[in-house]
Amino acid sequence: MARIFVRERGNVREGEGRPRFAVVGVEGTDMKFFKTHLRKGELEAIAQALGAELVTLPRGSGEHVGEEGGGKRRHGRRKHGGESRGGDAASA
């Protein structure tokens, strides 16, 4: 039997109008997901059509549970132009 592993997204609350579940993995089928954030009804419909079991993974219990943030890019583009990584040639 195929299984679809999902978890609740931490930064989405019930009633926000945003998909609350994220697909973590799929076992026993060649199913490809093009959207990884899905609503519970969508997941149940996919599981029923495949004859798959829907497995909801437990949330972590570490020290960061319930904190805002996460999933954000740590290193992005510099916001201020004109700065180079190696320093200025004029300041040498």
C-alpha positions as CSV (number, residue, x, y, z in Angstrom):
1,M,0.0,0.0,0.0
2,A,1.3,3.4,-0.9
3,R,1.7,6.0,1.9
4,I,1.8,9.8,1.7
5,F,3.7,11.5,4.6
6,V,2.6,15.0,5.5
7,R,3.1,17.5,8.3
8,E,1.4,20.6,9.5
9,R,3.1,23.8,8.4
10,G,4.2,25.8,11.4
11,N,3.6,29.3,10.0
12,V,0.0,28.7,8.9
13,R,-2.9,28.8,11.3
14,E,-6.4,27.4,10.8
15,G,-8.8,29.7,8.9
16,E,-6.0,31.7,7.2
17,G,-7.0,30.6,3.7
18,R,-3.6,29.1,3.1
19,P,-2.7,25.4,2.7
20,R,-1.9,24.0,6.1
21,F,-0.1,20.8,5.2
22,A,3.3,20.1,3.5
23,V,4.1,16.8,1.7
24,V,7.2,15.4,3.2
25,G,7.5,12.2,1.1
26,V,5.7,9.4,-0.8
27,E,6.3,5.7,-0.6
28,G,5.1,2.9,-2.9
29,T,4.0,5.0,-5.9
30,D,5.5,7.1,-8.7
31,M,3.4,10.1,-7.7
32,K,5.0,13.5,-8.3
33,F,3.7,16.6,-6.5
34,F,4.0,19.9,-8.3
35,K,2.6,21.8,-5.3
36,T,4.0,20.7,-1.9
37,H,1.6,22.8,0.3
38,L,-1.8,21.3,0.2
39,R,-5.1,21.5,2.0
40,K,-6.3,18.5,4.0
41,G,-9.2,17.8,1.7
42,E,-6.9,17.8,-1.3
43,L,-4.6,15.3,0.4
44,E,-7.5,13.1,1.4
45,A,-8.8,13.1,-2.2
46,I,-5.3,12.2,-3.6
47,A,-4.9,9.4,-1.0
48,Q,-8.3,8.0,-1.8
49,A,-7.7,8.0,-5.6
50,L,-4.4,6.2,-5.1
51,G,-5.6,3.9,-2.5
52,A,-2.9,5.3,-0.3
53,E,-2.6,5.8,3.5
54,L,-2.2,9.4,4.7
55,V,0.4,9.6,7.5
56,T,0.5,12.8,9.5
57,L,3.9,13.2,11.1
58,P,4.0,14.5,14.7
59,R,5.3,18.0,15.3
60,G,8.7,18.5,17.0
61,S,9.0,19.1,20.7
62,G,12.3,20.9,20.6
63,E,13.0,24.3,22.1
64,H,11.9,26.2,19.0
65,V,8.4,24.9,18.8
66,G,5.8,27.6,18.3
67,E,8.4,30.3,17.5
68,E,7.9,32.5,14.5
69,G,10.3,32.3,11.5
70,G,12.0,29.4,9.9
71,G,12.0,28.5,6.2
72,K,13.4,31.9,5.3
73,R,16.5,32.4,3.3
74,R,19.5,33.1,5.5
75,H,21.8,34.6,2.9
76,G,20.2,36.7,0.2
77,R,21.2,39.5,-2.1
78,R,22.7,42.6,-0.6
79,K,20.1,45.3,-0.3
80,H,22.4,48.2,-0.8
81,G,24.1,48.4,-4.2
82,G,27.6,49.5,-4.9
83,E,29.3,47.3,-2.3
84,S,31.6,44.6,-3.6
85,R,32.7,41.4,-1.8
86,G,36.4,42.0,-2.2
87,G,36.5,45.6,-1.1
88,D,37.0,48.7,-3.1
89,A,40.0,49.2,-5.4
90,A,39.8,52.9,-4.6
91,S,40.3,52.3,-0.8
92,A,43.5,50.3,-1.3
